[in-house]
Amino acid sequence: MSLVGMILRKVMPVPRPEEFSRALFLGPHPDDIEIGAGATAARMAAEGKSVTFLVVTDGRFGTENADLGLPAEELADLREREARRSAAVLGVTDVRFLRLSDGGFYTDEELRRGIAAVMGEVQPEVVFAPDPVPRNECHPDHLRVGRAAGELVCFGYNRGIFARLGAGPSPARAVAYYMTGRPNRYVRTSGLLARQRAAIRCHKSQFPPESGALRDVCLYLKLRAAQFGLRSGHRAAEGFRVLGNAQMHVLSEFGE
């Protein structure tokens, strides 16, 4: 890193997402927040922070569980109920749904308007979303939600732009990308893995009890928590690629 980059990192550090008082967690599908950042959400809720979950799509195409045999609309309703139960396990009671169609069958305008409306209402200081530029993510819902999150945080202060989206301004101070291979901030989550696993078990349409899928995701969470914990000096942690207002526009080359 250049000398200028090191100086800028010192004088304009990347924010610590867990230190904000108001957080909006965006999930492309029911269960994504729990997998990507569930322990962090649980920690912030337990600390008395304002935590809102917004699930963007209805998950109507999101199960390979042939035993369910549900029409798409009924599966969407089931997944919403599961998401509410899962959030409650994490201590989160403000759970909202855009009910856009799973699989990317919506416009970017619908996506931005839906997220902007909730941002205008809850006024988050930090918005959590999937990393929109990972090396190996191909799901359009994940990529589009992450991209929209960054754009809206960047424009959140702008009354004119948010008015065009039908929302009031929302001057958030950071976006924290989960499901990332390039974390620059780590949130200590020691003692919260069991709660995170319990939350994921609420999504029975996706992870039937005793299924291989459930075992795999629980093992992944355990290994990820340990890996990020080692990097950050904690027993367990979740990692995020965080961009503050300084890093997401103009000075973005110094945010890496």
Backbone bond lengths (Angstrom), bond angles and torsions (degrees), N, CA, C in turn:
res aa  C-N    CA-C-N  psi(-1)  N-CA   C-N-CA  omega(-1)  CA-C   N-CA-C  phi
1 M - - - 1.453 - - 1.530 109.63 -
2 S 1.342 115.58 143.19 1.455 120.26 -179.56 1.523 111.09 -70.41
3 L 1.334 115.29 163.27 1.455 120.19 177.17 1.524 110.90 -60.83
4 V 1.349 116.34 -40.60 1.466 120.19 178.41 1.523 110.61 -60.77
5 G 1.338 115.35 -43.01 1.457 119.30 179.34 1.514 112.59 -61.34
6 M 1.337 116.86 -41.71 1.465 120.27 179.33 1.524 111.47 -65.43
7 I 1.342 116.17 -39.58 1.467 119.41 179.06 1.522 110.44 -64.86
8 L 1.348 116.73 -44.42 1.463 120.33 -179.46 1.528 111.12 -63.80
9 R 1.312 116.58 -38.24 1.470 118.93 176.78 1.524 111.29 -61.86
10 K 1.337 115.29 -33.49 1.462 119.44 -178.53 1.516 111.29 -74.46
11 V 1.320 116.70 -44.27 1.462 119.56 -174.81 1.526 112.69 -86.63
12 M 1.348 117.38 -22.18 1.464 121.63 177.85 1.527 109.40 -130.24
13 P 1.326 117.37 69.25 1.469 120.15 -175.02 1.525 112.05 -67.25
14 V 1.321 114.20 154.24 1.465 120.35 174.36 1.524 108.31 -66.05
15 P 1.329 118.49 133.79 1.467 120.00 -178.50 1.530 112.45 -63.41
16 R 1.321 114.23 155.66 1.461 121.39 172.79 1.537 107.19 -94.49
17 P 1.317 118.55 111.74 1.470 120.03 -169.23 1.519 114.16 -63.47
18 E 1.331 117.79 -30.91 1.463 120.62 -176.94 1.513 112.81 -72.97
19 E 1.329 117.29 -11.73 1.460 120.39 -178.23 1.529 112.99 -86.61
20 F 1.325 117.26 -10.09 1.465 119.79 177.60 1.526 110.22 -75.64
21 S 1.316 115.76 154.86 1.463 121.09 -176.27 1.521 113.92 -91.53
22 R 1.340 117.18 -22.26 1.460 121.32 -176.71 1.523 108.98 -130.74
23 A 1.324 116.33 122.53 1.462 121.14 -174.64 1.521 110.91 -129.52
24 L 1.324 115.14 139.16 1.459 122.53 172.31 1.514 107.71 -116.29
25 F 1.328 116.41 120.82 1.456 122.37 177.44 1.525 108.82 -102.44
26 L 1.332 117.01 121.11 1.457 122.08 177.94 1.519 109.98 -99.16
27 G 1.324 115.69 129.92 1.456 120.96 175.81 1.515 109.93 -119.12
28 P 1.321 119.07 122.02 1.460 119.39 175.94 1.525 112.36 -57.46
29 H 1.325 116.27 -37.12 1.467 122.08 179.44 1.532 108.97 -135.16
30 P 1.315 117.38 160.86 1.464 119.17 167.69 1.535 108.53 -56.45
31 D 1.284 117.71 132.17 1.475 129.66 178.20 1.520 113.99 97.75
32 D 1.339 119.84 -16.97 1.467 120.03 -177.85 1.521 112.69 -67.22
33 I 1.321 117.57 -40.72 1.468 119.52 179.37 1.521 109.90 -61.58
34 E 1.320 116.24 -44.27 1.461 120.47 -177.56 1.528 111.26 -61.33
35 I 1.327 116.13 -41.69 1.467 119.55 -179.77 1.517 110.83 -72.92
36 G 1.331 116.89 -45.47 1.453 120.34 -173.62 1.510 115.34 -77.72
37 A 1.340 116.77 -34.69 1.470 119.11 -172.96 1.516 112.39 -151.53
38 G 1.328 117.85 25.14 1.458 120.85 -174.88 1.513 114.27 -61.97
39 A 1.322 117.26 -39.15 1.465 119.65 -178.97 1.524 110.99 -68.66
40 T 1.327 116.75 -37.09 1.465 120.05 177.40 1.522 110.74 -65.82
41 A 1.336 116.61 -42.55 1.461 120.21 177.55 1.522 110.65 -60.44
42 A 1.331 116.47 -42.15 1.460 120.59 179.54 1.523 110.75 -64.14
43 R 1.331 117.30 -40.91 1.461 119.96 178.84 1.521 110.90 -63.35
44 M 1.322 116.97 -46.17 1.465 119.51 -177.82 1.524 111.26 -65.67
45 A 1.337 117.11 -39.56 1.464 119.89 178.21 1.528 110.54 -63.89
46 A 1.342 116.98 -42.43 1.462 120.72 -179.74 1.526 111.63 -64.93
47 E 1.317 116.50 -27.62 1.469 120.69 179.30 1.523 112.35 -84.49
48 G 1.323 116.33 4.62 1.457 119.88 177.57 1.511 114.83 84.44
49 K 1.343 117.64 12.24 1.455 120.56 177.85 1.537 109.57 -74.22
50 S 1.324 116.19 156.96 1.457 121.75 174.45 1.527 108.31 -82.00
51 V 1.326 116.31 116.46 1.464 121.55 -175.96 1.526 109.42 -124.71
52 T 1.311 115.76 125.12 1.459 121.97 177.23 1.517 109.65 -121.56
53 F 1.324 116.55 135.26 1.454 122.16 172.77 1.528 108.27 -103.09
54 L 1.329 116.78 133.10 1.464 121.55 171.74 1.521 108.12 -124.33
55 V 1.336 116.10 112.66 1.459 122.18 178.30 1.527 107.26 -94.28
56 V 1.303 116.28 120.90 1.458 121.02 -168.46 1.526 112.94 -80.60
57 T 1.322 117.92 -49.84 1.467 119.53 -177.87 1.523 110.51 -107.20
58 D 1.329 115.02 164.23 1.465 120.05 -172.99 1.524 114.20 -87.84
59 G 1.336 118.25 -5.00 1.458 120.29 176.03 1.510 115.12 67.91
60 R 1.330 117.32 22.02 1.465 120.69 -174.54 1.528 114.38 -64.42
61 F 1.328 116.76 -21.71 1.466 120.54 -179.86 1.524 111.74 -109.59
62 G 1.326 116.84 15.82 1.452 119.77 -166.32 1.497 117.34 -98.08
63 T 1.318 119.36 28.35 1.459 118.31 176.94 1.514 110.51 -139.81
64 E 1.306 115.08 143.17 1.462 122.01 172.19 1.518 110.11 -108.24
65 N 1.344 115.89 13.71 1.454 121.42 -177.84 1.528 109.12 -79.49
66 A 1.321 116.58 94.76 1.462 121.39 -175.44 1.516 112.18 -63.60
67 D 1.339 117.67 -22.01 1.465 120.27 -178.46 1.521 112.23 -66.95
68 L 1.334 117.18 -22.68 1.456 119.44 -177.99 1.529 111.23 -71.17
69 G 1.314 116.90 -49.05 1.450 120.69 177.82 1.516 114.13 56.68
70 L 1.344 117.93 35.77 1.456 121.72 -175.58 1.525 111.29 -96.64
71 P 1.327 117.66 143.66 1.465 119.70 168.93 1.522 109.82 -60.73
72 A 1.328 115.97 158.42 1.464 120.78 -174.58 1.522 112.53 -56.51
73 E 1.329 118.36 -43.22 1.458 120.86 -178.18 1.523 111.75 -64.87
74 E 1.318 116.95 -39.00 1.464 120.05 179.42 1.516 111.20 -70.06
75 L 1.342 116.43 -36.41 1.455 119.09 176.73 1.529 110.17 -65.00
76 A 1.327 117.27 -39.75 1.462 120.56 177.54 1.522 110.88 -60.49
77 D 1.327 117.30 -42.94 1.470 120.66 178.17 1.526 111.13 -63.23
78 L 1.326 115.81 -41.95 1.460 120.17 178.92 1.528 110.76 -62.45
79 R 1.307 116.48 -43.73 1.455 119.54 -177.72 1.537 111.32 -66.46
80 E 1.313 116.75 -31.45 1.464 118.99 176.38 1.520 110.46 -66.92
81 R 1.317 116.81 -42.08 1.469 119.61 177.92 1.526 110.56 -63.43
82 E 1.324 116.66 -41.89 1.460 120.22 177.96 1.526 110.97 -62.05
83 A 1.329 116.75 -40.05 1.467 120.41 -179.24 1.521 111.41 -64.17
84 R 1.321 117.16 -38.51 1.466 119.92 178.40 1.534 110.67 -66.12
85 R 1.320 116.62 -43.06 1.466 119.33 178.95 1.526 110.71 -64.32
86 S 1.314 116.27 -41.46 1.459 121.00 -179.40 1.519 111.21 -63.29
87 A 1.326 116.83 -45.37 1.462 120.61 178.82 1.518 110.98 -60.87
88 A 1.335 117.17 -39.53 1.464 120.59 179.97 1.528 111.09 -61.35
89 V 1.336 116.79 -36.55 1.464 120.43 177.26 1.526 110.18 -60.75
90 L 1.330 116.43 -34.90 1.465 120.94 179.77 1.519 112.82 -83.58
91 G 1.341 116.95 -2.23 1.449 120.60 179.56 1.516 114.08 88.89
92 V 1.342 117.41 14.95 1.461 122.35 -177.18 1.521 109.41 -106.34
93 T 1.317 116.93 125.24 1.462 121.23 -178.33 1.526 112.97 -110.17
94 D 1.323 117.75 -19.16 1.470 120.92 179.55 1.525 108.27 -92.05
95 V 1.322 116.00 94.69 1.464 122.34 -177.06 1.526 108.23 -122.56
96 R 1.336 116.60 125.03 1.457 121.73 -175.46 1.524 110.53 -125.01
97 F 1.322 115.99 158.42 1.461 121.33 -174.37 1.525 109.71 -137.13
98 L 1.341 116.28 131.22 1.459 119.89 173.51 1.520 112.04 -85.94
99 R 1.323 116.78 -25.36 1.463 123.06 178.69 1.526 112.27 59.68
100 L 1.338 117.65 33.21 1.455 120.25 168.42 1.520 108.41 -72.57
101 S 1.318 116.93 158.65 1.456 119.64 -175.01 1.520 112.29 -74.02
102 D 1.309 115.48 130.39 1.453 121.86 172.01 1.531 109.10 -54.55
103 G 1.321 116.31 150.27 1.454 120.35 175.98 1.512 114.65 91.44
104 G 1.331 117.64 8.46 1.450 120.30 175.92 1.510 115.63 83.32
105 F 1.338 118.33 14.31 1.467 121.00 -177.55 1.531 110.95 -87.78
106 Y 1.327 114.81 65.28 1.460 122.45 178.39 1.520 106.58 -158.99
107 T 1.302 117.07 165.78 1.462 120.39 179.86 1.521 110.58 -93.72
108 D 1.322 116.25 158.15 1.457 119.97 175.64 1.524 110.78 -63.05
109 E 1.333 116.97 -31.76 1.456 120.58 177.84 1.522 110.89 -63.48
110 E 1.334 117.61 -43.89 1.467 120.74 177.52 1.522 110.41 -61.72
111 L 1.307 116.13 -41.94 1.463 120.88 -178.91 1.525 111.16 -63.53
112 R 1.330 116.27 -50.38 1.464 119.45 -178.57 1.519 111.97 -63.46
113 R 1.331 116.84 -42.78 1.460 119.98 179.97 1.529 111.46 -62.02
114 G 1.316 116.84 -42.23 1.458 120.17 -178.90 1.514 112.38 -64.31
115 I 1.323 116.61 -45.92 1.464 120.01 -179.83 1.520 110.59 -68.72
116 A 1.345 117.21 -42.03 1.461 121.02 -179.41 1.526 111.26 -59.82
117 A 1.337 116.87 -39.76 1.467 119.84 -179.90 1.522 111.29 -60.54
118 V 1.322 116.57 -43.22 1.465 119.98 -179.91 1.527 110.43 -70.36
119 M 1.316 117.67 -39.84 1.464 119.65 176.51 1.529 110.64 -59.53
120 G 1.329 116.56 -42.14 1.458 119.31 178.85 1.511 113.15 -62.80
121 E 1.335 116.50 -30.72 1.464 120.54 -179.33 1.522 112.39 -80.01
122 V 1.328 117.66 -46.37 1.468 119.61 -171.59 1.524 113.44 -94.55
123 Q 1.335 117.87 -13.74 1.460 122.57 176.09 1.537 112.75 52.29
124 P 1.323 117.75 58.50 1.466 118.80 -179.42 1.519 111.86 -70.29
125 E 1.316 115.49 148.65 1.463 120.87 171.86 1.520 110.75 -87.59
126 V 1.328 116.61 -26.97 1.458 122.02 177.95 1.524 108.49 -137.68
127 V 1.330 115.30 140.87 1.457 121.62 177.88 1.526 108.07 -118.06
128 F 1.324 116.29 124.84 1.467 122.77 177.03 1.527 108.98 -97.14
129 A 1.335 116.47 136.95 1.468 120.93 -179.44 1.527 108.62 -159.66
130 P 1.333 117.76 164.22 1.468 119.05 177.01 1.519 111.31 -66.12
131 D 1.321 115.69 149.00 1.454 121.01 177.02 1.540 109.23 -64.15
132 P 1.344 118.34 122.78 1.461 119.86 -177.48 1.524 114.06 -83.80
133 V 1.336 118.03 -7.27 1.465 119.78 -179.94 1.530 110.84 -129.54
134 P 1.324 117.44 54.47 1.466 119.71 175.97 1.527 109.61 -81.33
135 R 1.300 115.92 172.31 1.466 120.05 -178.87 1.521 112.99 -80.34
136 N 1.313 117.18 -27.16 1.467 117.33 -170.83 1.520 113.23 -141.43
137 E 1.320 118.04 36.62 1.460 121.27 173.61 1.521 108.46 -105.41
138 C 1.322 116.35 129.73 1.463 120.52 -177.33 1.521 113.20 -118.81
139 H 1.327 118.72 -8.47 1.458 119.95 -175.77 1.524 109.78 -73.14
140 P 1.338 117.98 122.22 1.470 119.70 -176.21 1.517 113.91 -61.94
141 D 1.318 118.07 -33.14 1.465 119.19 -179.77 1.518 111.32 -63.88
142 H 1.323 117.07 -42.66 1.464 120.44 178.94 1.522 110.67 -63.48
143 L 1.317 116.64 -46.86 1.452 120.80 -176.45 1.526 111.24 -66.47
144 R 1.312 117.17 -41.96 1.468 119.81 -176.62 1.533 111.74 -71.75
145 V 1.315 117.33 -38.48 1.468 119.62 178.69 1.529 110.19 -65.91
146 G 1.326 117.10 -43.17 1.459 119.53 178.40 1.514 112.32 -62.97
147 R 1.330 116.42 -42.42 1.458 120.07 179.30 1.526 111.04 -64.60
148 A 1.329 117.01 -43.97 1.464 120.64 179.28 1.525 111.18 -62.39
149 A 1.324 116.56 -38.79 1.466 120.21 179.84 1.524 110.81 -60.05
150 G 1.334 116.73 -47.72 1.456 119.65 179.96 1.515 112.24 -62.60
151 E 1.335 116.60 -42.87 1.462 120.10 -179.78 1.528 111.15 -62.06
152 L 1.320 116.54 -42.74 1.461 119.96 -176.53 1.525 112.23 -72.54
153 V 1.316 117.54 -35.96 1.468 118.90 174.90 1.529 109.67 -65.43
154 C 1.324 116.43 -40.42 1.461 120.61 178.74 1.525 111.28 -60.74
155 F 1.347 117.49 -39.10 1.459 122.14 -177.25 1.526 113.52 -96.62
156 G 1.324 117.80 3.71 1.458 120.10 -170.49 1.508 115.48 -57.88
157 Y 1.312 116.67 -31.32 1.471 120.74 -178.57 1.525 111.84 -75.50
158 N 1.344 117.43 -16.42 1.461 122.12 -168.53 1.530 110.75 -87.30
159 R 1.310 116.17 105.22 1.462 121.30 -177.93 1.524 111.70 -60.67
160 G 1.325 116.58 -39.70 1.453 119.50 -177.72 1.510 113.04 -64.37
161 I 1.342 116.45 -44.84 1.468 119.96 -179.73 1.517 110.82 -66.52
162 F 1.331 116.73 -44.63 1.465 118.48 -179.71 1.526 111.13 -67.93
163 A 1.324 117.62 -31.50 1.462 119.59 175.54 1.516 110.71 -64.09
164 R 1.339 117.00 -37.79 1.464 120.09 176.53 1.522 111.32 -62.70
165 L 1.330 115.95 -25.84 1.466 121.47 178.27 1.522 112.03 -91.75
166 G 1.334 116.61 2.96 1.463 120.48 178.03 1.506 114.23 78.16
167 A 1.329 117.25 25.50 1.467 120.85 -176.09 1.524 110.55 -135.18
168 G 1.331 115.01 159.84 1.447 120.52 171.61 1.509 109.99 -79.55
169 P 1.344 118.53 160.46 1.465 121.56 -178.26 1.524 111.39 -64.19
170 S 1.326 114.97 154.60 1.463 120.94 -179.28 1.521 108.02 -145.19
171 P 1.316 118.37 85.57 1.462 121.44 -173.98 1.529 113.53 -76.63
172 A 1.326 116.09 69.80 1.462 120.36 176.65 1.522 109.90 -65.52
173 R 1.307 116.11 155.24 1.463 121.24 -174.32 1.523 113.77 -104.76
174 A 1.353 117.32 -9.45 1.461 118.47 -179.00 1.520 110.26 -165.01
175 V 1.334 114.49 154.59 1.457 121.43 167.23 1.523 106.54 -117.43
176 A 1.336 116.11 136.51 1.464 121.83 -179.35 1.527 108.00 -119.38
177 Y 1.319 116.19 111.19 1.456 120.86 -176.59 1.526 110.26 -89.07
178 Y 1.325 115.48 123.47 1.463 120.60 173.57 1.528 109.66 -98.30
179 M 1.321 116.67 178.46 1.473 121.81 -173.57 1.530 109.73 51.29
180 T 1.316 116.27 49.88 1.455 122.10 -177.08 1.517 111.48 -119.31
181 G 1.303 115.45 149.08 1.458 120.51 174.77 1.515 112.41 -96.27
182 R 1.347 116.78 2.34 1.468 120.72 -177.12 1.524 111.13 -130.03
183 P 1.317 118.13 57.80 1.466 119.03 -179.13 1.521 111.78 -67.66
184 N 1.323 115.46 142.83 1.468 120.28 173.44 1.523 111.76 -122.60
185 R 1.322 117.37 -2.01 1.450 123.08 173.23 1.528 108.60 -139.38
186 Y 1.330 115.16 144.01 1.455 121.18 -179.60 1.524 109.15 -125.46
187 V 1.317 115.34 137.03 1.462 121.25 179.73 1.523 108.51 -109.24
188 R 1.327 115.94 123.83 1.465 120.16 179.56 1.522 109.80 -65.71
189 T 1.326 116.14 127.05 1.470 121.10 -177.78 1.526 111.68 -129.42
190 S 1.312 116.93 25.18 1.468 120.86 -179.12 1.521 110.37 -55.88
191 G 1.326 115.93 132.89 1.455 121.95 177.68 1.511 115.04 84.11
192 L 1.335 118.22 2.48 1.462 120.88 -175.86 1.527 113.87 -110.05
193 L 1.321 117.24 -1.84 1.460 119.55 -177.09 1.525 111.91 -64.44
194 A 1.328 117.42 -38.58 1.465 120.27 -179.82 1.526 110.92 -62.88
195 R 1.317 116.22 -40.08 1.468 119.41 178.58 1.524 110.55 -67.54
196 Q 1.314 116.48 -39.55 1.459 120.00 178.45 1.531 110.49 -62.71
197 R 1.311 116.40 -43.15 1.467 119.84 177.43 1.522 111.13 -62.92
198 A 1.319 116.78 -41.86 1.467 120.20 179.13 1.519 111.14 -61.89
199 A 1.328 116.66 -37.51 1.458 120.38 177.94 1.522 110.74 -64.56
200 I 1.310 116.62 -43.16 1.462 120.12 -179.50 1.528 111.12 -65.82
201 R 1.325 116.75 -33.64 1.464 119.51 178.35 1.525 112.16 -64.10
202 C 1.332 117.72 -19.11 1.466 120.12 176.82 1.521 111.34 -67.75
203 H 1.314 117.45 -21.58 1.463 121.79 -179.37 1.533 109.20 -87.50
204 K 1.313 115.53 66.41 1.464 120.49 -173.28 1.520 112.66 -69.17
205 S 1.319 117.89 -25.52 1.462 118.79 177.77 1.527 111.13 -66.67
206 Q 1.336 116.69 -26.33 1.452 121.62 179.06 1.522 112.59 -96.38
207 F 1.313 115.60 -35.79 1.461 121.36 -174.58 1.523 109.59 -130.60
208 P 1.334 117.71 78.65 1.462 119.65 179.39 1.525 110.91 -57.64
209 P 1.327 117.50 145.18 1.466 120.35 179.37 1.523 111.61 -52.57
210 E 1.305 115.20 138.51 1.466 123.11 178.53 1.523 113.05 65.78
211 S 1.326 118.17 14.82 1.462 120.18 179.94 1.523 110.35 -82.79
212 G 1.326 115.30 159.02 1.452 120.07 176.25 1.513 111.55 -63.63
213 A 1.335 116.95 -35.58 1.465 120.48 179.78 1.523 111.20 -62.79
214 L 1.334 116.82 -41.19 1.461 120.36 179.05 1.523 110.65 -65.82
215 R 1.322 116.77 -44.03 1.469 119.59 178.73 1.521 111.06 -61.42
216 D 1.323 115.87 -41.67 1.468 119.99 -177.92 1.519 111.68 -64.03
217 V 1.334 117.41 -45.94 1.459 118.96 -176.93 1.531 110.90 -69.25
218 C 1.334 117.22 -34.87 1.471 119.68 177.64 1.525 111.19 -67.38
219 L 1.335 116.47 -38.44 1.457 119.61 176.51 1.525 110.50 -65.93
220 Y 1.317 116.20 -42.42 1.462 120.31 177.94 1.524 111.50 -57.89
221 L 1.324 116.69 -45.88 1.460 120.17 -179.57 1.527 111.32 -62.51
222 K 1.314 116.62 -39.86 1.465 120.76 179.47 1.524 110.85 -63.50
223 L 1.338 115.74 -46.25 1.464 119.56 -179.19 1.525 111.38 -67.50
224 R 1.329 116.60 -40.30 1.466 119.85 179.92 1.524 111.40 -65.04
225 A 1.343 116.10 -42.36 1.466 119.88 179.04 1.528 111.00 -62.01
226 A 1.328 115.94 -39.21 1.465 119.78 179.43 1.528 110.93 -69.39
227 Q 1.332 116.99 -43.33 1.462 120.40 179.92 1.524 111.84 -62.01
228 F 1.322 117.04 -48.81 1.458 120.05 179.83 1.527 111.02 -69.68
229 G 1.332 116.06 -29.25 1.452 118.72 175.34 1.516 111.94 -64.63
230 L 1.322 116.80 -42.13 1.462 120.34 178.03 1.523 110.99 -62.83
231 R 1.313 116.42 -40.43 1.465 119.88 -178.98 1.528 111.92 -65.46
232 S 1.319 116.03 -31.86 1.464 119.83 -172.50 1.518 114.14 -105.82
233 G 1.337 117.52 -0.74 1.451 120.37 179.04 1.517 114.44 81.14
234 H 1.343 117.31 20.31 1.458 121.90 178.37 1.526 109.46 -116.59
235 R 1.324 114.78 166.71 1.465 118.34 176.75 1.524 110.82 -70.81
236 A 1.316 117.23 -32.73 1.457 122.12 177.89 1.519 108.71 -153.23
237 A 1.326 116.75 148.51 1.460 120.05 -178.83 1.518 110.08 -158.72
238 E 1.336 115.45 159.63 1.450 122.33 168.16 1.525 107.92 -112.36
239 G 1.341 116.03 145.76 1.458 120.59 -176.81 1.518 112.05 -111.25
240 F 1.318 115.83 144.56 1.464 122.08 -178.33 1.526 110.09 -137.85
241 R 1.313 115.27 147.26 1.459 120.38 168.61 1.521 106.20 -94.92
242 V 1.299 116.19 104.23 1.464 122.01 -172.38 1.518 110.03 -102.04
243 L 1.320 115.59 134.79 1.454 122.34 173.73 1.520 108.44 -123.11
244 G 1.323 116.33 121.03 1.448 120.16 171.51 1.511 109.62 -86.05
245 N 1.313 117.10 -179.63 1.455 120.33 -179.06 1.523 112.27 -58.07
246 A 1.330 117.50 -33.71 1.463 120.78 -178.78 1.523 111.88 -72.98
247 Q 1.344 117.31 -33.24 1.457 119.95 -174.68 1.532 113.85 -85.99
248 M 1.324 118.38 -19.03 1.468 119.32 -172.00 1.522 113.59 -92.28
249 H 1.340 117.51 -2.66 1.458 118.53 -176.98 1.528 109.06 -153.51
250 V 1.311 116.43 127.36 1.467 124.77 178.02 1.529 112.54 73.14
251 L 1.333 117.73 -52.98 1.464 120.64 -179.37 1.521 111.37 -95.56
252 S 1.329 116.82 24.51 1.469 119.84 -172.37 1.520 112.91 -63.64
253 E 1.348 118.91 -25.28 1.457 119.57 -179.39 1.522 112.24 -66.46
254 F 1.325 117.56 -16.37 1.453 120.54 -179.78 1.531 112.75 -99.15
255 G 1.335 115.80 8.43 1.455 119.30 -179.05 1.511 113.48 -91.27
256 E 1.333 117.00 -9.21 1.467 119.96 -176.66 1.523 110.07 -78.69
